[in-house]
Amino acid sequence: MGDQLAEDVFVDLTFATVPRILVAEDSEDVRELIKACLEKAGNIVDTVEDGSQAINQFLTADYNLVILDFIMPEVNGIEVLKTIRATKSSEQLPVVMITAKQKNSLVIEAARNGVNDFFVKPLRPSFIKERISNLLMSLDDGEIADILLNLNLPDPNELNPELNRKLQELSLSAYPFTHKEVKCCAIFRTGKDPRYIAGLPPDRMIQEVVLYGKGGFLWNVIWPKVNSSDSIACRDYLNVEEYLFEKLK
Amino acid sequence: MNYEDRVDLEIIEDLLEMSDEDNPEFFADHLVRFSKFMDENKQNLIDAIQGCERGKVETIAHSMTGSSANFGAKYLAELCRSLEQNAKSMDSGEMKLKYGDICVEYDQFSAYIRRKGA
């Protein structure tokens, strides 16, 4: 099941559906920290070491979000921000800048030039993940709808026998999951690259989809979305999670 | 004084939690990067102090402040920030004393963080 599912998802869910983030930061340790945080949350991350590389990268690839350090070699973060804003508004491409507390003048200049948010040093991994997730969530309802509408399994409502057998063995749930439900939960619960989720062995998939999902996902992610939108994505999403919630509570 | 008063435990715990099944070596790798960065910059810093290159001292101390703070080395970051902010007014002797304090605290933090990550 895992291989077949992974193949299907690879075909259907292009890179455009997985957030792609550009990180421009000259300090290797900070750069790698941010990259690890964002990849852990399922994003595709490109990193560069200076402002001129950031501009080149921005011009050659399509990003969902850009994270910039203020002070970098060659071209500083403000100049990169100005270049981005010459063609992309803050709604089209959010930009987050990394700053130190004492650099108020830089913060004001960035705000004037259309920055969306700031990371204030010291950087906390949990904070980075949460803030980026919120920024991307506010923008990608259309993409979520695309993912759900274009699920191209042989039969999205077909039961997922391997997963369900395992669930029963572990006494986690006697309720059968369909492919679509598993995929939806995986995508929405974790924010991870769905190809990664789909390729997991059953034990890990259960952990990702069910165990973690029961705790905070419903309250943190689903209900705000349901209340704020009546899109097809949200309706499908609600059905899946009601289904899980009723059976797992 | 408890050494943990000198660190930001929340950040350190966050970093430790980054090591999981997907990326088991994250913390160890991050520690290697931090140590490499600090070792290189400690040398650059003493070279700049001895050469009385105050602008360079400020820049290097600024980088060390950021990296230390991001690793939860709160007191080490304070020492580096103090050097960064006062480099213009300090004489060479004062900067060397501050550099000595930074080295001592860095060694203590390194020992502490290696125990935490073990």
Interface residues (C-beta under 8 A of the other chain):
Chain A: S27 E28 D29 V30 E32 L33 A36 C37 E39 K40 A100 K121 P122 L123 R124 P125 S126 R204
Chain B: D8 E10 I11 D14 L15 E17 M18 D20 E21 D22 N23 F26 D29 H30 R33 F34 F37 S63 T65 G66 S67 A69 N70 F71 G72 A77
